[in-house]
Amino acid sequence: MSQHIKHDVLIIGSGAAGLTAALNLPSELKVAVISKGDFANGSTYWAQGGVAAVLDEADSVDAHLDDTLIAGAGLCDPDAVRFTIENSSKAIHWLIQQGVPFTPTDNIDDSSFNFHLTREGGHSFRRIIHAADATGAAIFKTLLEQVKQRSNIQLLDNQVALDLITSNKLKRSGNQCLGAYILNLKTQQVDTHAARFTVLATGGAAKVYLYTSNPDGASGDGIAMAWRAGCQVGNLEFNQFHPTCLYHPQAKNFLISEALRGEGALLRLPNGEPFMQRFDPRLELAPRDIVARAIDHEMKRLGIDCVYLDISHKPADFIKSHFPTIYQRCLDFSIDITRQAIPVVPAAHYTCGGVKVDQHGLTNINNLYAIGETSFTGLHGANRLASNSLLECIVYGQSSAAHISQTFEASSMPEQLPTWDASQVTDSDEDVIIAHNWDELRRFMWNYVGIVRTDKRLLRALHRIELLLAEIHEFYSNYKVSRDLIELRNLAQVAELIIRCAIERKESRGLHFTLDHPETKTQAIDTVLTPGVNGQSVKIRANA
């Protein structure tokens, strides 16, 4: 039997952004944090490198801001960048207060900041605070334990958000979010969750590509739901491909952190020859888009399956102490990184665009927020600077919570919401269609909308996604929903938005590189899509 559940704040997503928001809300508010699987299945848990912040006396807000603007290829919003970086030190000290076990420095001094800082590509200073090479796991575990101690916060796992409920969809007055329909995987029922405020913290959409460093849940759920609800999205053509993922038939989605290159690892061809000097004077510390394209170029030029990342010239004890997770994981595949180079390939890693929000994380729909990788804040521009992502999660998690706290008294619990209508659907006996469509989608996105693009490839992709969306809509309209169907529907929707954004951009900038428009225009303009205006309208169930 489906349930009607009421919350003051409904947070969809249980990564760094969602947990931060929950912990910064007043204790008198009834908060629910939704995870569509186990809580550790999100991208936060697998983040290795660290959090970028101004923590060293030699560093400055202006230096971090300049590095971010340069990496963003002229498309960052300077106000959003400054807002994030000015709040970076406060965000880190809050994490330390929560108990995150960041790696201490070797030179303990009571008068200084006593944590080790590393440097990554695009940064002019050592400003990456980290917990060895498993920073995301350390942050996630710490915040989750803190959430478990809060009696006002309810954790709900194996709950798949299906669609947002809005006043517009229900033909009520106002333009606000009223909650969401959520598929409870334990009962296989769609429950109705009413909420005064809803926060989307569902991560990115890198699973839209065949090769990705992201976990299976990165299916763009929040972006797709927000779009169907009427939210603007922007800059989705900028998909960051991490240059170095482990290339091994049994190594699923394993990232080789940029911190290795920050500590001196070199990229080499199979014959041992370094090659980054041919592409950028910053060599291995060039921004990720440049390094990824360089690797892609060499692989295509030589017809090779991978290149190699070599840190074996560093002392073995240094490697084991700084990169214990990577060392052990590679050793599991008989690669000893203290003696051997690591085979690596680029893979889809981060969605730089998303749901358009302000500095509170607020969308163009009242009472609906989007934070973390789901959002488009203006921080990342055309290419995310390494380790700014976890920072954005903390800063905007705190900012959204502060705004909800300030506006809560003026809000009210939504009136009775309609139950999810499943009266016209039946059980599916053709789930093979979902698997085939999932595979086809990810393959043509990789081939046509990948690291290097052309007008013809994008048009082919648009044609394919329109046919696929129609097929998925027919399936969705006639059969009971499942996690696989929901994720496929969302991935296909976000794929269409990525393609349409890419078609709109007639230049090469940052992560969007097209052979037909190789030059960068003088004026940098965001690509913003509005439902029913310059983006396709979306067919949905009557109560979805």
C-alpha positions in Angstrom: 0.0 0.0 0.0 1.4 3.4 -1.0 2.0 6.0 1.7 1.5 9.8 2.1 4.4 11.2 4.1 5.0 14.8 5.2 8.4 16.5 5.7 9.5 20.1 6.4 12.5 19.5 4.1 12.9 16.6 1.6 16.5 16.1 0.5 16.8 13.8 -2.5 20.4 12.6 -2.5 22.7 11.5 0.2 26.2 12.7 -0.9 28.3 15.6 0.5 25.8 18.2 -0.7 22.7 16.6 0.7 24.2 15.6 4.1 25.7 19.1 4.5 22.3 20.7 3.9 20.6 18.4 6.4 23.2 19.0 9.1 22.9 22.8 8.7 19.1 22.9 9.0 17.5 23.9 12.3 16.9 20.9 14.7 13.2 21.7 15.0 12.6 20.9 11.3 11.5 17.5 10.2 14.1 16.5 7.5 14.2 13.4 5.3 17.3 12.4 3.3 16.5 10.0 0.4 19.0 7.6 -1.2 18.1 5.4 -4.1 20.4 2.6 -3.0 22.8 2.1 -0.1 24.0 5.4 1.2 27.6 4.8 0.1 26.7 4.3 -3.6 27.0 8.0 -4.5 29.9 9.8 -6.2 31.0 11.5 -3.0 32.2 8.2 -1.5 34.5 7.5 -4.4 36.1 11.0 -4.6 39.8 10.6 -4.1 41.7 13.8 -4.5 40.4 16.3 -1.9 38.8 19.7 -1.4 40.2 22.9 -2.8 40.3 25.9 -0.4 42.3 28.9 0.6 44.1 27.5 3.7 47.7 28.5 3.4 49.1 31.9 4.3 50.9 32.1 0.9 47.6 31.5 -0.9 44.8 33.9 -1.5 41.2 34.2 -2.5 42.2 36.1 -5.6 44.7 33.4 -6.6 42.2 30.6 -6.2 39.6 32.8 -8.1 42.1 33.4 -11.0 42.9 29.7 -11.3 39.2 28.8 -11.4 38.4 31.5 -14.0 41.3 30.3 -16.2 40.2 26.7 -16.0 36.6 27.7 -16.7 37.7 29.1 -20.1 36.0 32.5 -19.7 32.6 31.1 -18.8 32.6 31.1 -15.0 30.3 33.5 -13.2 32.8 35.7 -11.2 30.3 36.4 -8.5 29.6 32.6 -8.0 33.3 31.9 -8.0 34.1 34.6 -5.4 31.2 33.5 -3.3 32.4 29.9 -3.2 36.0 30.6 -2.6 35.4 33.3 0.1 33.4 30.6 1.9 36.0 27.9 1.3 38.0 28.2 4.6 34.8 28.3 6.6 33.5 25.2 4.9 36.8 23.3 5.6 36.8 24.3 9.2 33.2 23.1 9.5 34.2 19.7 8.1 37.1 19.6 10.6 34.6 20.3 13.4 32.4 17.5 12.2 35.4 15.2 12.6 36.6 14.6 9.1 40.1 12.9 9.5 42.1 15.0 7.0 45.8 14.0 6.6 48.0 15.9 8.9 51.1 17.7 7.8 54.6 16.3 8.5 55.6 19.6 10.1 53.3 20.1 13.1 53.3 23.7 14.3 50.8 24.9 16.8 50.7 28.3 15.1 50.0 27.0 11.6 47.4 25.0 9.8 48.3 21.5 10.6 47.0 19.6 7.6 48.8 18.4 4.5 47.9 20.3 1.3 48.6 18.9 -2.1 48.5 20.5 -5.5 46.5 19.4 -8.6 46.3 20.5 -12.2 45.4 24.1 -12.9 46.2 25.2 -9.3 48.9 27.7 -8.7 49.3 26.7 -5.0 49.1 23.7 -2.8 45.5 24.1 -1.6 44.0 20.7 -1.7 43.2 19.3 1.7 42.7 15.6 1.7 42.3 12.4 3.7 45.1 10.3 2.0 43.6 9.3 -1.4 40.1 8.6 -0.1 38.8 12.0 0.8 35.3 11.5 -0.4 34.8 8.4 1.7 36.2 10.2 4.8 33.8 13.1 4.3 30.8 10.9 3.6 31.3 8.6 6.6 31.8 11.5 9.0 28.8 13.4 7.8 26.6 10.3 7.7 27.5 9.5 11.3 26.7 13.1 12.3 23.3 12.8 10.5 22.5 9.6 12.4 22.9 11.4 15.7 20.2 14.0 14.7 16.8 12.9 15.9 15.1 15.3 13.4 16.7 13.7 10.3 15.3 10.6 8.8 17.4 8.5 6.5 15.5 6.5 3.8 17.5 4.2 1.6 16.4 2.2 -1.5 14.0 5.0 -2.5 14.1 6.1 -6.1 12.7 9.6 -6.8 10.4 9.4 -9.8 9.2 13.0 -10.3 8.6 16.2 -8.6 5.1 17.4 -7.6 4.5 21.1 -8.5 1.6 23.5 -8.3 1.8 23.9 -12.1 1.4 20.2 -12.7 -1.6 20.1 -10.3 -3.0 23.3 -11.9 -2.9 25.1 -8.5 -1.9 28.7 -8.1 1.7 29.7 -7.7 4.9 28.3 -9.1 6.3 26.0 -6.4 7.5 22.5 -5.6 5.2 20.6 -3.3 7.2 17.4 -2.9 8.0 14.3 -4.9 6.7 10.8 -5.9 9.2 8.2 -4.7 9.4 4.5 -5.6 10.1 2.5 -2.4 12.2 -0.4 -3.7 11.4 -2.4 -0.5 7.6 -2.3 -1.1 7.6 -1.6 -4.8 5.0 1.1 -4.2 5.2 4.7 -5.3 4.8 6.9 -2.1 3.7 10.5 -2.1 6.2 12.7 -0.2 4.8 16.2 0.6 7.4 18.8 1.7 7.6 22.6 2.3 11.0 22.5 0.7 12.6 20.1 -1.7 16.4 19.9 -2.3 17.8 18.0 -5.3 21.3 16.7 -4.5 21.3 13.7 -6.8 24.7 14.2 -8.4 25.6 14.3 -12.1 24.9 12.3 -15.3 28.2 10.8 -16.3 26.6 7.4 -16.7 25.2 8.7 -19.9 28.6 7.8 -21.4 29.9 4.3 -22.1 33.1 4.8 -20.1 32.8 6.7 -16.8 34.5 7.0 -13.4 31.1 7.4 -11.8 29.0 4.8 -9.9 26.0 3.3 -11.6 23.6 5.7 -9.9 25.0 8.8 -11.7 22.0 8.9 -14.1 21.1 12.6 -14.0 17.9 12.0 -12.0 17.7 15.5 -10.4 18.5 17.3 -13.7 15.8 15.3 -15.5 13.2 15.7 -12.8 13.8 19.5 -12.6 13.6 19.9 -16.3 10.2 18.0 -16.4 9.0 20.3 -13.6 9.9 23.4 -15.5 13.4 24.4 -14.4 15.9 26.0 -16.6 19.2 24.0 -17.2 22.4 25.3 -18.5 25.9 24.5 -19.9 25.2 20.7 -20.1 27.5 20.5 -23.1 30.5 20.7 -20.7 31.1 17.1 -19.6 34.4 16.7 -17.9 36.3 13.6 -19.0 38.8 12.6 -16.3 42.1 11.9 -18.1 43.2 9.0 -16.1 40.9 6.0 -15.2 42.5 2.6 -14.8 42.4 0.6 -18.0 41.8 -3.0 -17.1 39.0 -5.4 -18.1 38.1 -6.2 -14.5 38.5 -2.6 -13.2 35.1 -1.1 -13.2 35.0 2.7 -12.9 38.2 3.1 -11.0 39.7 6.6 -11.0 43.4 7.3 -10.8 43.4 10.6 -8.9 44.9 13.8 -10.4 46.8 14.1 -7.1 49.3 11.6 -8.6 50.2 14.1 -11.3 50.2 16.8 -8.6 53.0 14.8 -6.9 55.0 14.3 -10.1 53.5 11.4 -12.0 54.3 11.5 -15.8 52.1 10.5 -18.7 53.9 8.2 -21.2 53.3 6.3 -24.4 53.7 2.5 -24.5 57.4 3.0 -25.4 58.0 5.1 -22.3 58.1 8.4 -24.2 56.5 11.4 -22.4 54.1 13.4 -24.6 52.4 16.2 -22.7 55.2 18.7 -23.7 53.7 18.7 -27.2 50.3 19.9 -25.9 50.8 22.4 -23.1 53.7 24.0 -21.2 52.1 23.0 -17.9 52.7 19.4 -18.9 50.8 16.9 -16.7 49.4 19.8 -14.5 47.4 21.3 -17.4 43.6 21.4 -16.9 41.8 18.2 -17.3 40.2 19.0 -20.7 43.6 19.6 -22.3 45.1 16.4 -20.7 42.1 14.3 -21.8 42.2 15.6 -25.4 46.0 15.0 -25.5 45.5 11.4 -24.4 42.6 10.9 -26.8 44.8 12.4 -29.6 47.7 10.0 -28.9 45.4 7.0 -28.6 43.8 7.7 -32.0 47.1 8.7 -33.7 48.9 5.5 -32.7 45.9 3.2 -32.6 46.6 2.2 -28.9 44.1 1.2 -26.2 45.6 3.3 -23.5 48.5 5.4 -22.3 50.5 5.1 -19.0 50.8 7.1 -15.9 54.1 6.6 -14.2 54.9 7.6 -10.6 57.4 4.8 -10.0 60.4 7.2 -9.9 59.1 8.4 -6.5 60.1 6.5 -3.3 58.0 3.4 -2.7 57.2 4.5 0.9 56.0 7.9 -0.4 53.7 6.3 -2.9 52.2 3.8 -0.4 51.6 6.5 2.3 50.1 9.1 0.0 48.1 6.8 -2.3 47.2 3.7 -0.3 43.9 3.1 -1.9 45.2 3.4 -5.5 48.3 1.3 -4.6 46.2 -1.5 -3.2 43.6 -1.4 -6.0 46.2 -1.5 -8.7 48.0 -4.3 -6.8 44.7 -6.3 -6.9 45.2 -6.3 -10.7 48.9 -7.2 -10.5 50.1 -3.7 -11.1 52.7 -2.5 -8.6 52.7 1.3 -9.1 56.0 1.6 -7.1 57.6 -0.3 -10.0 55.2 -0.1 -12.9 53.4 2.5 -14.9 49.5 2.5 -14.7 47.5 1.9 -17.9 45.0 4.7 -18.1 42.2 6.1 -20.4 39.9 9.1 -20.2 36.4 8.5 -18.9 33.3 10.7 -18.3 33.8 12.1 -14.8 31.8 15.3 -14.0 28.7 17.2 -15.3 29.7 20.9 -15.2 26.3 22.2 -16.1 22.9 21.3 -14.6 19.9 23.0 -13.0 20.2 26.7 -13.1 20.3 28.1 -9.5 21.3 31.3 -7.6 23.7 31.6 -4.7 21.2 30.0 -2.4 20.9 27.0 -4.7 17.3 28.1 -5.4 15.9 27.2 -8.9 13.3 29.2 -10.8 10.6 27.1 -9.0 9.8 28.3 -5.5 10.8 26.0 -2.6 12.9 23.8 -5.0 16.7 23.8 -4.6 19.5 22.1 -6.5 23.0 21.7 -5.0 26.2 19.9 -5.8 26.8 18.3 -9.2 23.0 18.5 -10.0 23.3 22.3 -10.1 24.6 24.9 -12.5 25.9 27.7 -10.2 28.4 29.3 -12.6 31.4 28.1 -10.5 32.8 25.7 -13.1 32.3 27.5 -16.4 33.5 25.5 -19.4 35.8 23.2 -17.3 35.8 22.4 -13.6 39.0 23.1 -11.7 40.1 20.0 -9.9 38.7 19.6 -6.3 36.3 22.6 -6.6 33.4 20.1 -6.7 33.4 18.9 -3.1 33.9 22.5 -2.1 30.8 23.5 -4.0 28.9 20.7 -2.3 29.7 22.0 1.2 29.4 25.8 0.4 26.0 25.4 -1.4 24.8 22.8 1.0 25.3 25.4 3.8 23.9 28.2 1.7 20.7 26.4 0.8 20.1 25.4 4.4 20.6 29.0 5.6 18.1 30.2 3.0 15.5 27.6 4.0 16.0 28.5 7.6 15.4 32.2 6.9 12.2 31.6 4.8 10.7 28.6 6.6 8.3 30.7 8.8 6.6 32.1 5.6 6.1 28.6 4.1 3.2 26.1 4.6 2.8 22.4 4.3 1.2 21.6 0.9 -2.5 20.6 0.8 -3.4 17.0 0.2 -1.5 15.7 -2.8 -2.9 13.1 -5.3 -1.7 9.5 -5.1 0.5 8.2 -7.9 -1.8 6.8 -10.6 -0.7 3.3 -11.6 -4.2 2.1 -12.7 -3.5 2.0 -16.4 -0.2 0.2 -16.3 0.8 -3.5 -16.1 3.9 -5.5 -15.2 6.5 -5.6 -17.9 7.6 -8.8 -19.6 10.0 -7.1 -21.9 12.7 -5.7 -19.7 15.3 -6.6 -22.3 14.2 -3.4 -24.1 15.4 -1.4 -21.2 18.8 -3.1 -21.3 19.2 -2.6 -25.1 18.1 1.0 -25.0 20.5 1.7 -22.1 23.4 0.2 -24.0 22.5 2.0 -27.3 22.2 5.4 -25.5 25.6 5.2 -23.8 27.4 4.0 -26.9 26.1 6.7 -29.3 26.7 9.4 -26.6 30.3 8.2 -26.4 30.8 8.1 -30.1 29.0 11.2 -31.2 29.0 13.5 -28.1 32.3 12.6 -26.5 35.7 14.3 -26.1 35.8 15.5 -29.7 32.6 16.5 -31.6 31.3 17.5 -35.0 28.1 19.0 -36.3 27.3 15.8 -38.1 27.9 13.6 -35.1 25.7 15.8 -32.9 22.8 15.8 -35.4 23.0 12.0 -35.6 22.9 11.8 -31.8 19.9 14.1 -31.8 18.0 12.0 -34.3 18.8 8.8 -32.3 17.8 10.3 -28.9 14.5 11.6 -30.3 13.6 8.1 -31.4 14.8 6.6 -28.2 12.8 9.1 -26.1 9.6 8.2 -28.0 10.2 4.5 -27.4 11.0 5.0 -23.7 7.9 7.2 -23.3 5.7 4.5 -24.8 7.2 1.9 -22.5 6.9 4.2 -19.5 3.3 4.9 -20.2 2.2 1.3 -20.3 4.3 -0.6 -17.7 4.9 -0.3 -14.0 8.0 1.8 -13.0 11.2 0.2 -11.9 14.6 1.6 -10.9 16.1 0.6 -14.3 13.2 2.2 -16.2 13.4 5.4 -14.1 17.1 5.7 -14.6 16.9 5.0 -18.4 14.2 7.7 -18.7 16.3 10.2 -16.9 19.5 9.4 -18.7 17.7 9.7 -22.1 16.3 13.1 -21.0 19.6 14.4 -19.9 21.3 13.1 -23.0 18.8 15.1 -25.1 19.6 18.2 -23.1 23.4 17.6 -23.5 23.0 17.2 -27.2 20.9 20.3 -27.6 23.3 22.4 -25.5 26.2 21.1 -27.6 24.4 22.0 -30.9 23.8 25.5 -29.6 27.5 26.2 -29.0 29.2 27.1 -32.3 32.7 27.3 -30.9 35.3 25.3 -29.0 35.6 26.3 -25.4 36.8 24.3 -22.4 35.3 20.8 -22.4 33.3 21.4 -25.6 35.7 20.8 -28.5 34.3 20.6 -32.0 36.2 20.1 -35.2 33.7 22.2 -37.2 34.2 25.2 -34.9 37.7 25.0 -33.5 38.0 28.7 -32.6 36.8 30.3 -29.3 34.5 33.2 -29.7 35.4 36.6 -28.1 32.2 36.7 -26.1 31.5 34.0 -23.6 27.8 33.1 -23.3 26.1 30.4 -21.2 23.9 27.9 -22.9 20.6 28.1 -21.1 17.6 25.9 -22.1 14.1 26.7 -20.9 11.3 24.0 -21.1 8.9 24.8 -23.9 11.1 27.6 -25.3 14.4 26.5 -26.7 14.2 23.0 -25.3 11.9 20.1 -26.2 8.7 19.8 -24.3 8.5 16.6 -22.3 5.6 14.2 -22.4 4.8 13.0 -18.9 2.0 11.0 -17.1 -0.8 13.2 -16.0 0.2 13.1 -12.3 4.0 12.9 -12.9 
